[in-house]
Amino acid sequence: MTSHKYKAMNSEQKHNFINMAAVVTKDNITTVSFDIFDTLVISPFWKSSDVYFLMEREFKNAYTGSKTFHELRIKAESKAIKKCGLKKPTLEEIYAQLQKISKISPASAEKLMNRELELIRYYSYPRDCGLRLYNEALDSGKKVVLTTDSYLPNETIGQILKDCGIEGYKAVFIKNPEQLKRVNGSIFSIMISKLGLKHNELVHVGGDLHEDVEVPVSQGIEAVYMPSTQELLKKSGRLVDYIHNKIGNSFEGVENLNLRCILSLYSEFAFDYPGAKITTGDFCGSYENMGFALSGTIGLLKDYAVSNEIESKILAAFEKDKRFVTGKNTLIKMYEKHFDKFLEAYGYKNCDVIFKFFVKHAAINDTMYLQKYMSRLDMQDWTNQITEPKVKSANNTEYHYKKSLFDKLFLR
């Protein structure tokens, strides 16, 4: 197994992890099921489709039209899903649709498909919390199986798992709608049958509240809820809601690719391990989180010019505490590790929105972290200008759990 140095946890994260580990290592449990993507394997992208933006150059070499690869790749998948009905389309079927609507050659379609697989594999890496819990299960003598609804070929999934140091599992269960329809829509019924288990001998770990928690629990199977790092970021404060409201639909455009990647890296840094629910502030009461998301982002923008004296004083304050500086340097190192200078060509539009949010709308609790590094008059001048941001909810820091079961289950 690939060596892996686990991250340090704060006290709340450690408490939650111990509770999760206690469930998967219970004496009556013989088998632990893990969802693969977002639970065990993550990427530095906000959306999986962001990788399509990295393929535009190759696509333009084969395509004479005016559409983007990102647009046509999403359209091709939608058409393939519609054509396949209950059967989830394979990547080959998606690219057959892409070839049809773009009129590129079969050889070009195959080349692009292989490039997509190459990029997905390259940018995949283990989620620390998931891998640690996975190894806890193995070390306690449990059998481990995996589940996914991915369109990726089995070979690619296997390569990604190996690259991430995820080994020793007994089987991978693919969520296939045709098969699930015959067993009332549950992959867990198939697991129980094929593995010869009793319901109370299986525990499942995943990040979808309905599919990974409500469904197994309703069948007498224990579940461990491990939300995606991005979901945890969204629920941690007002930041993501504010950015969506500020930027609008263009948030998902290529011009904001770097912003989304920074948010994704921040979600991994701060929320790899689920922690306590912080109901005040937007950065979970952490110097390192603030340094990472605020001064770290500005550190990436080498040509950033402060708008006013308050911004200058705030940035100077961030340099006066090593915890802020540690967070800042961690973002810069993570960004360089994943992207080097590759994303510079996409520009850094709106990447200052995180810092601007803090300057204009910081929560009172968050301003206190800078209090001893700014003069009383500077602090007063700043806080007097702070206003409430326009967000959907005045307090987006609580986890909002859906209570009802949905009719639609796994999609493969």
C-alpha positions, 0 to 999 in steps of 0.5 A: 500500500502507498505510504500516506502521512495523515493530516493533523485533526483538531479536537472536534474533528478527532472526536467525530472521527473516533465516533465514525471509526467506532461504528465501522469497527463494531464487533457485529460488523463484518463488512464495510462499504465505502462510496468511492468518489468524494468519500475516498477519492477527491479532486481539486475541482469544484465540479467534475465537469471543470476538467472539460475546460482543460481539453479545449485546445485539443478539441479545437484541433479536431473541431471546426465549429463555434461551440466549446468542448465543455458545452458539447461534452455536457450536451453529449452526456445528456443525450447519451443518458436519454438514449440509454434510458435506465442503463447508465451510459458508458464513456464510449457511448457519451463520446459517440454522441459527442462525435455525432453532434460535433462531427469530429472524426472517430479517431479524434473522439477516441483521442479526446476520450483517452485524454479525459481519462488521463486528466481524471486519473492525474487529478484524483487523490485520496481524501485523508479522512476517507482513507484513514477510516478505510484503513481503520476498517481493514486494520480491525479485520473487516472486509471492505467493498466499494460502490460507485455510480461513475461512468468511468471504465472499470480499469480506470477506477482500478488505476485511480484506487491504486494510485490513491493507495486504496487496496485490499477491497473485496469487490466494487459494486456498480450502481446500475439502474437496470439491476437496481430496479429488480431489487427495489432500487437498492444496491445494498440488497445486492450486497447482502445477497452476493456477500451472504450477509445479515443486515446488521453485519454491514455498515456503509460510508458515504456522503449523500444523505439520502442514498448513503444514509437514509436508504441503508438505515431504512433497511436495517444497515448502519451508516456513517455520513461523511459529507463531501468537503464542498458540502461542508464548506457550503454549510460552514458560513456565508461565503459560498452563498455570497459568492454565488449571489455576487457572481451569479450564473457566470460562477460556473464559467471558464473565467471563474475556473481559478476561483472554483479551484481555490474554493475546492482546495479550501474545502479540502484543507478546512473540511476534509474531516467533518468537525463541529458546527460553528454557528458564528463566523465564516471560517470556523474559528481558525487562524489557519483557515483565514490565512488560507482563504484570505491572505493565501488567495491574495498571495496567489494574485501577484498583481493584486492592488489594494483598494484602500487603506483598510485592505492594506492594514488587514493584509499587514495584520495577517502577516503578524501571526504565524498561524495566518502565515501557515494557512497562506503558505499552505494554499500556495503550496497546494495550488502549485502542487496541483496546477503549477502554472497551468491555470494561469492562462485562465486568469484570476477573475473574481479570485479576490472576492473571498478577501473582499467579502471579508473586508466588507462583510466579516462576522464580528467573531472573525474580526476579533482574530485580527484585533491585537494586530491592528490599532484600536482606531484602525479596527474601529474604522474597519468594523464601522464599515462592515455591513451584512452581505446579501445571502439567501440565509442570514445564517447558513452555518447549520447543517440542514438535513433533508428529512423525507425519502426521495423516490429516485435512488442510485443512478446506475 
